[in-house]
Amino acid sequence: MKPVYIELETHRGRTLKRRVHWWKVLLGAFAAGARRVPSGPVNYRSLSLSDAGLEYESLSKQRFSMEWRAIESLVFCRQQAAFPDLDGPYLETMWRISRRGGDGTFEVMDEDSNRAHLVSAFCECLPGFDLTAAERAFRSGHEGKWLCFERASSGEARPAIPP
């Protein structure tokens, strides 16, 4: 097998040419691939937003879809995770969506990769969505619940629920 050479530049600007074993190159390529940030969601399988509503599938393969007009209330929650991480307990964030008529409450896990799209859809499709309460919730590092939307006869959102 042909030897592999790499060039390294030192902090003094010198270039060094070093011979590297082929298995070290493979190991390095594997390690670089293993550290990649996942491109898809981590805490759920899929989330689809449209003008009509949203569709969500959790990791447990529970699916639900809801039209925007069927949403009764929307609460941003930060609470202790159900299971500890390798580094210990942590707070996880989610949106609790209540369906009109008391047909159930659904949890949509919040991730940095989907937050901007989700909040944008809430602002556009839910008149009365309280963006200020949502931003306050995002900045808070404590456990709590923030009411960001509630369908009422006046169409206005109520103030946030204190933590």
N, C-alpha and C positions, 0 to 999 in steps of 0.2 A: 504494500500500500504506500502511496506517495505521502511524504511528510507534509504536515500542515504548518505554515508559518504565519504568525501574526505580528503586526507592527504596533508598538506601544510608544506613546510620547510621554516623556518625563516632564516633571514640573519645571525643569530648566530648558525645555525646548528640544532636547535630544531625542532622536528616534531610535528605538531598539527593535531589532528583529529577533524574535524568539521562536524556537521550534516547539510545537504543542502536539501531544499525542492525540490521535483521532478520537479516543474515548472521552477525552476532556472537552473536545469541541461538542460532541453529542450531549454530554452531561450539561454543559453550559447552555446549549440550545433548549434542552428539556427544562432546565431551571427557569430560563427566561419565559418560556411558554406557560409554565405553572404559575408564574406571578402575574399573569395578565388579569386585568380587571374584567369581570364578566360584562358582556354587552347587553344582556337581557336582565329582566328583573330577578331579584334574589329571593324575595319573600312571597311571591305569588307566581302563578303560571302565565297569566295574560290579563291585560287591561286594554279595552278598546273604547274610545270616546267618539261620539258622533253628534250630529245636530239633534238626533232623536233621544239619545240617552247614553248610558254606559253599560258595558258588559265586563264582568270580572270573573276570573277563575283562580281560586286559592290553591295553595300547595296540596291541600287534601282533595283536590279535584272537584270541590263544591263550586258550582257555577250559578251566577245570577245575572239578570239583566234588568235594568230599570229605566223607565222613561224619565226625563227631567221633571215633567209635570207630576209624576207620582211620588216625588221626594217630599216628605213631610218636614224632616229636619236633618241637619248636617252638623256633627260635632267632631272637632279635632281632639284626639285623646293622646296623652303621653302617660304611659303606665309601666309598672314593673313587668318585665317579660315573663312569660309563662315558664321558661326554662333558662338557667344561667348560661352565659357565654363562657368561653375558655378563660377569660379574664375576670369572671365573676358576674354578679347580677348587673343588669343594665335596663335602661328605659327604652321601650319601643313606641313608635308612633303609628297612628292609624286614623282613618276617618270612619266614624259610625254614621251610617245612613239609615234613617227610619223611613219606611214606606208609608204612604198615606193610608189611613183607615186601620192602622195598627196591624198590618200584615207582616210585621217582622222588622228586625234591625240587622243590617249587614255590615261587616267590617271590611274595609279596603285598606290594606297595608300601605303606609306612606314610605316612599323611597325618594332620595334626592333626584334620581333619574326621571321620575314621573311627576314630581311635585309641581313644576312650572306648568306642565300641560294640564294637569288636573285642576289647579287653581284657576287657570285661564278659562277652562270649560265651565267651572262653577260661576265665575264672574259673568260670562257671556250668557249662560243658559238658566241661571237661577237669579231672577231679579230680587234684590234685597240681600244677596250674599255679602256678609260683612268681612271685607278684605282686611280691615284694621284688626279685627279679632284674630284672623288667621295669621297675620304677620306677628302679632303679639305672642301667639302660641308657638310660632316657629322660633322666635328669639328666646323664649323661656327655656330654661334647662331643667325645669322641675316637673314633677308629676302634676297632672291636672286635666281638666276638660274645658274646652272653649266652644261655645255655641256660635257657629258661623252662619247658620241659616235656619230659619224656621218659618214655614208657610203660615201666615196669619191672614186675617181678613184685611188688614192694612197693607200687607205685602212687605213689611219692614222686618229686618232681622233684629232679634233681641240682643242685649249686651251679653258679653261672655259670662259663662258660669265661673265663679271664683274657684281657684284650685283647692 
